[in-house]
Amino acid sequence: MASSLNLFFFSFLSALIISKSQISDSFNGVVFSVVKDLPTGQYIAQIHLGDSPEPVKLVVDLAGSIPWFDCSSRHVSSSRNLISGSSSGCLKAKVGNDRVSSSSSRGDHQNADCELLVRNGAVGITARGELNSDVMSFGSPGTVDLLFACTPPWLLRGLASEAQGVMGLGRAQISLPSQLAAETNERRRLTVYLSPLNGVVSTSSVEEVFGVAASRSLVYTPLLTGSSGNYVINVKSIRVNGNKLSVEGPLAAELSTVVPYTMLESSIYAVFAEAYAKAASEATSVAPVAPFGLCFTSDVEFPAVDLALQSEMVRWRIQGKNLMVDVGGGVRCLGIVDGGSSRVNPIVMGGLQLEGLILDFDLGNSMMGFGQRTRSDSASL
């Protein structure tokens, strides 16, 4: 039933968004509808490649270096082309990207295929894939030649059951936003809005997708450079119910759409969990339900969590549905979990905490804007 409902919304939103792009003369980017896969907490978009009537369903990955999928599964296109190891496309895949490397075991480098090391960020596994190209169609302005990797079926492990691969939206030269910006000569930009049913990923500006009012309401914070293609921001401090935690900052926080809940490095989580349990003392604590560390039964207003970014005046507030998870039986758990002790970044912001926010990744200026979506913004779609 849930799958059928998701498919209905997928079809409805795709038709709605493509119609918008076909009638808008000022439309300079591409809009993809996104729905949430409830069992995994991942978000799925779809693209249309070549002459195949079947769309390719991909898990949205903000850290992904390149679009990739299992080309043998439910998608056959006669216009797909294998990219050679000596081509400009293969060279582009190598430059400034530590998540994708190129090699060949065919001996003759001039005629060899371009082999890439591709990563599944949901479970942290990698596999070799072959660089291909095909025509991606999306209404106005029409079509573009898209580079992507064909990967073995086992790389799909840990992804949503209906997904055939990953939509790489990171900062690498062969990520989807970078490729589309190069085709249209537009500034690299990515607009993201996550929601269980009507999410959006777009290479258009926030103003084009959600309107002027939404664009002007966003608050901006710098994106850290040299972050391996990920979108990373600085967190100056963490507050629970207004009280600042004794955690030394700044802390690098990576934004992720393949991790369902925000993860804190273990030493930070220990301080955070103790502070939150104390702040939520009016609630009745119960045995935690995995993967959560703090769970309650009381129907009270739970304390908010504030992340101070480049200054104490710029804060990202996490509360309500972005903070507490209903696990059934009247139990609600804190949707911020222990991420272990060996993390590249001490904070990983998960999908639940990103839902309901309009995110504007202005890659040309290395800034990220964020703000709540309002009803008037909804009318823009």
N, C-alpha and C positions, 0 to 999 in steps of 0.2 A: 504493500500500500504506500509506504513512504517513498519507495523508488518511483512508483507511478506518479506520485504527487510532484516529486522533484523533476521528472521528465516533462510533466505538463508545464511547470513554471519555466523550465529551460526553454521549451519551444515558444511559449508566450513572450518571454522577455527577449529572446533572440529576434523574433519578428518585430517586436516593438522597437528595439534599438536599431536594427537594420533600416526600418522605415524612417526613423529619425535621421540617420546618416544620409539616406537617399534624398531627403527633401531639404537638407540644410546646405546652403551655398557656402557658409563660412566654416564648415566642418573640415578640420585639418588632420584628424587622427582617427583611431579605430576604437570602438567601444565593444567590449566583450561582456556578456552577461555571466554572472557567477552564482552558483548555488552551493550550499553547504552539504557535505556528506556527514550525516549525523553520527554514524558509528565511529568514524576516524577523526571528526572535527576538522577535516580538510575542506578546501574550497575548489570547485571544479568549473572550468570554463571550456569552451569548445571552439575549434577552428575548422575551416573548410580548406582542404588542400587538393590541388589538381583536379582531375575529372572524376574523382570518387564522389558518389552521392552521400556517403556516410561521413559525418563530422568526426573529428578526432577529439576525444574528451581528455582534458589534461588537468592535473592538479596544479593550482597556482602556487608558485614558489618565488617569494621575493628575493631569495638568495641564489636562485638558479642562474647558471651562466649561459644556458642555451636551451631552446625548446628540444625535447627529446621524447621519443615514444617507441614502442614495440611495433615496428612497421609490418610485422607478419600478422598482427591481430586486427581483424575486422576492417582493414583499410588497405585497398589496392588502388594505386594511381599509375596510369601509363606515362604520365608526364614527370614522374620523379626521376631525378638525375643524381648519380653518384659523383661526389666531388673528388678530384685528384689531389694528391699530396703536394703538388707543385702549384696549385691554383691560388689566386688571391684570397679566396674564401677560406682556404686552409691556413694561410698565413695570418689572416684576421683572427682565426680561432686560437692561435698561439700567443698573440700579443697581449701582454698585461693581464693574464688570466691564470691564476694558479689552481683553478678548479678544473680547467680543461687543458690537456696537453696533447700534442700530436706526435704520432709515430707510425711506422709501417714495418711490416715483417715480410714484404713482398720482394725485397732485393732491389728492383728497379725503381728508384725514388721518383723518376720522372713520370712513370705510368702508375705508380702506386696509389691506392685509395688513401683518403685522409682519415686516419683512425684517431679517435678522441677518447680521453678518459672522462667519463660522465658520472656524475654523482647523484644518488638518491638521498636528498637531505632529510627525508622523513625518518630513515633508519640508519643513515650514515654509511651506506655501502656504495661502491663504485664498480664500473664495468667499462669495457672498451666498446665504443660504438663507431659507426661509420658516418661521416658527414655527407648529407644529401641536400638537395634543393628541390623545391616544388613551388608552384604558384598558389599563393593564399588569396582567396577572394573574400570580400567583406562589404559589398555594396559600394557606395561612393567613398573614396575616389576610385575604387575598382579593385585592382590586384597588385600584389608585390611578389617578387621572388624571395622566398624564405629559406634560410639555412636552418637545418635541424639535424639531430643525430638519430640514427636508427640503432636501437639497443636490443640486447637479448631479453627474452620474456622475464627471466628471474629478477631483473632489476626493478620490476614493478612491486616487489615485496614491500609490504607495509603501506601501500597506497590504497586509496578507495577502490572498491571492487569494480566499479564501472570505468575507472581511469585507465587510459592506454599509455600514459606517460606524464610528463611535467612541462608546464609552461614556464620557462625560465625568464624571470623579470628582473634579474640583477643588473649590475653596472658594467658587465663585460661587453666587449664590442659585438659579440654575437648573441646577446640576450635579445628577447623580442622587442623591448622598447628601443634599444640601440639600432637594431636593424630597420625598424619602421621609421625612426628619425632620419637615418641615412637615406632612405628611399624618398622621403618627402622634403628633405632639407630643412626640417623643423628642429627647434631646440629640443634636446632630450628631456622628456617629461613623462611622468607616470602618475595617474590618478587612480586611487584604490578606495573602494567602499565595500566592506564585508558585511554580510547579513545572511541569516539562514536561508532566505528565499530570493531576495532581489539584490544581490551584490553586483558590483561593477568593477571592471579593470579597464582602464582606458589610457591611450597615449595622447589624448587631448587634455587641455587644461581644465581645471576645476570649473572655471567660468563657463566653458563650452558645454560641460556635462551637467553641472548643477546650477548654473546661473551666477550672476554678479554678486548677489547677496551672500551666497555660500563662500565664494572666493574671498570676499572682503572680511569674512568672519574668522578666517583661519589665523592661527598663531604659528610662527615659524621658529625653528631651531636648526642649528648647523648639522649637516651630515659629516661624520668623520671621514677623512680621506685615508687611503691605504688600508681599507678594511676588507680586502680580498673579494670585492664585488658585492658584499653585503651592504644593507642599509643599517648603519649604526649611528646612534646618537649618544651624547654624554648625559648621565644622570648625576647631578651635583649632590643630591641628598634624597632620602626616602622618609616620608612621614606617615604615621598611622594615627588616625583620629587627631591630626594636627601636631602630634609630638614627633620630633625629629629623632631618627634612630642613630645610635652611636656606631655608624658604619662610615669608614673613611672613603671619601669620593675624590675625584669624579669616577663614576663607574660606566664602562661601555655597555650599552644596551642595544642588542641586535633585534630588529623587527622580523618576525617569522610568521609565515602563513602555513607552514607544515607542522608546527608545534601547536597543539590545541590550547595549552595553558602556559602562562608566564612561568619561567624557571629562574630561580635564584641559585647562585653558587652556594654550596652547603653552609659555609661559615656565615654568609649573609642571611641565608634562610633561617638559621638558628636564632639569630637576633630578631629577625622579622617575626617569626612565628611566636616567640615569647612575648613580644610587644603586642601582637595582634590578639593573642589569647587573653592578655590582661585588659586590652581595650574593649574586648567583646565579653567582659565578665558577666553582663546581664543575660547573655545567652547560655543555654544548657549545652555543655560540651559532651560529645559522644565519641565512641571509637571511630577512628578515621577509616574512610573507604578509599582504597587505592584508586588513583595515584595520589590522592590528597592527604595532607598532613593534619589539617584541622577541620572538624565537622561539628555541626550543631543541629539541635532540633527546634530551638525557639524561633518563633516568627517575629523577630524584632528588626529594627533598622540597624544593620551592621555598619561598623566604622568604615570610613572611606580611606583609601590609600592615595597619597600624593607623591608624585615624582617631580622634584625640582630639576629643571633642565639647565640651560646655560646660566641661569640665575635663579634666586629664590622667588623672583617675581613671575617667572614663566613655569607654570606647573601643569602636569598631566594628571588629572584626577581619575581614579578608578573606583567605581562604586556600583551598587545595584546589580543588574544582570551581567555587567562586565567583571564582577568580582566574585559573586556567589553562584555556585552550581547546584541545582536541584538534582539529587541522586535518587530520589524516590523515598517513600516511607516517611515523609515529613522531614527528611534529613537534607541539610544544605551544607555544602563544603566550600572552603576558601579556594578559589581557582588560581592560586599562586602556589607553586610546588617546589620541592627540593630538586635542583637540577644536578646534584653531584658536585664533586670537588675538582674535576678536571675539565673545565669549560674554557673555550677560547675567550668568550665574553662572559663576565659575571652575571649579566642579565640577558635573558632572551624573552622578548615580549611575544606572547602567544596569540593565537587567533581570537580567543574569547575577549581579550583585552582590546583588540583592534576593532571589534564589531561595533557598528553604529557611528564610527568616526569616518569623516572624509580625510583622506591622506593625500597630500600633494608632494610628490618627490620631484623637486626642481633640480635636475641633475646638472644643468648648465651653471647654476649658482651654488651647488652643493648645499641646498637647504631642504628641509622637510616641513610642510605645513600640516596642521591637524586641527580638527574642530568637529563638534557634533552636527549631525545632519538634522535639519528641521523639516516640518511638513511642507513649507514653501519650496525647499530644495527638492522634495519628492516630486513636485509638480513639473520639474524640469525634465524628467525622464519620460 
